[in-house]
Amino acid sequence: MIRVLSEASLVALASLFMGVVPLAMAIVYVIWPSEQRLALMRPLSLATIFAVLSGSTLGVVNVFIAVSRNQAASFPSLAWVGFAEALVPVFFGFGCLTIAWLCVAVGLWRRP
């Protein structure tokens, strides 16, 4: 796992771990609910969505480049692995967003 992360580009790492930022803000909001923290959730969520989409698109582009350099006429099974890896930021980012917005719901419930 560490080897995979060490070989990832800066864009790939940013798109993968951007989901942690709104999750951290949501946890802070659960502990100390305020209007300012709640207002930050929308732009942080949008930034996460855009990072996830750009990271996955970059992964798909890399798969297309690898397939075009392959001399075989058939679609290689390695390309399927590449497409699966390209979906990792989507699952991780949207999973973090789901948990973050559940934390926001708890924070709204706790708010006086």
C-alpha positions as CSV (number, residue, x, y, z in Angstrom):
1,M,0.0,0.0,0.0
2,I,2.8,2.4,0.8
3,R,4.5,1.6,-2.4
4,V,1.4,2.4,-4.4
5,L,1.0,5.8,-2.6
6,S,4.7,6.6,-3.1
7,E,4.3,6.0,-6.9
8,A,1.2,8.1,-7.2
9,S,1.4,11.6,-8.7
10,L,0.6,14.8,-6.7
11,V,-2.7,15.2,-8.5
12,A,-3.7,11.6,-7.7
13,L,-2.8,12.0,-4.0
14,A,-4.7,15.3,-3.8
15,S,-7.8,13.9,-5.5
16,L,-7.7,10.9,-3.2
17,F,-7.2,12.7,0.1
18,M,-9.3,15.8,-0.6
19,G,-12.3,13.9,0.9
20,V,-10.6,14.0,4.3
21,V,-10.9,17.8,4.5
22,P,-14.7,18.1,4.6
23,L,-14.8,15.1,6.9
24,A,-12.4,16.8,9.3
25,M,-14.5,20.0,9.2
26,A,-17.7,18.0,9.8
27,I,-16.2,16.4,12.9
28,V,-15.2,19.8,14.1
29,Y,-18.7,21.0,13.4
30,V,-20.2,18.1,15.5
31,I,-18.0,19.1,18.4
32,W,-18.4,22.9,18.1
33,P,-21.4,23.7,15.9
34,S,-21.4,27.2,14.5
35,E,-22.8,29.0,11.4
36,Q,-19.3,29.7,10.0
37,R,-18.3,26.0,10.1
38,L,-21.5,25.0,8.5
39,A,-21.0,27.6,5.7
40,L,-17.6,26.0,4.9
41,M,-19.1,22.6,4.2
42,R,-20.6,23.5,0.8
43,P,-17.4,24.8,-0.8
44,L,-15.3,22.0,0.8
45,S,-17.8,19.5,-0.6
46,L,-17.7,21.0,-4.0
47,A,-13.9,21.0,-3.9
48,T,-14.0,17.3,-3.0
49,I,-16.4,16.5,-5.9
50,F,-14.2,18.3,-8.4
51,A,-11.0,16.7,-7.0
52,V,-12.6,13.2,-7.3
53,L,-13.8,13.8,-10.8
54,S,-10.4,15.2,-12.0
55,G,-8.5,12.3,-10.3
56,S,-10.7,9.7,-11.8
57,T,-10.5,11.3,-15.2
58,L,-6.7,11.4,-15.0
59,G,-6.8,7.7,-14.2
60,V,-8.9,6.9,-17.2
61,V,-6.6,9.0,-19.4
62,N,-3.6,7.1,-18.1
63,V,-5.4,3.8,-19.0
64,F,-6.1,5.0,-22.5
65,I,-2.5,6.0,-23.0
66,A,-1.3,2.6,-21.7
67,V,-3.8,0.8,-24.0
68,S,-2.7,2.8,-27.0
69,R,1.0,1.9,-26.4
70,N,0.1,-1.8,-26.2
71,Q,0.7,-3.7,-29.5
72,A,-2.0,-6.3,-28.9
73,A,-5.2,-5.8,-30.8
74,S,-7.4,-7.0,-28.0
75,F,-8.3,-5.0,-24.9
76,P,-5.8,-6.1,-22.3
77,S,-6.9,-7.3,-18.9
78,L,-4.5,-4.8,-17.3
79,A,-6.7,-2.0,-18.6
80,W,-9.6,-3.3,-16.5
81,V,-7.3,-3.1,-13.5
82,G,-6.5,0.5,-14.5
83,F,-10.2,1.4,-14.8
84,A,-10.8,-0.1,-11.3
85,E,-7.9,2.0,-9.9
86,A,-9.3,5.1,-11.6
87,L,-12.5,4.6,-9.6
88,V,-10.8,4.5,-6.2
89,P,-10.9,8.3,-5.7
90,V,-14.6,8.3,-6.5
91,F,-15.4,5.7,-3.8
92,F,-13.1,7.2,-1.2
93,G,-14.2,10.8,-1.8
94,F,-17.9,10.1,-1.9
95,G,-17.6,7.8,1.1
96,C,-15.9,10.6,3.1
97,L,-18.6,13.1,1.9
98,T,-21.3,10.7,3.1
99,I,-19.8,10.4,6.5
100,A,-19.2,14.2,6.6
101,W,-22.7,15.1,5.9
102,L,-24.0,12.6,8.4
103,C,-21.8,14.4,10.9
104,V,-23.3,17.7,9.8
105,A,-26.8,16.3,10.4
106,V,-25.8,15.3,13.9
107,G,-24.3,18.7,14.5
108,L,-27.5,20.4,13.3
109,W,-29.4,18.2,15.7
110,R,-27.2,19.2,18.6
111,R,-27.3,22.9,17.8
112,P,-29.2,25.0,20.2
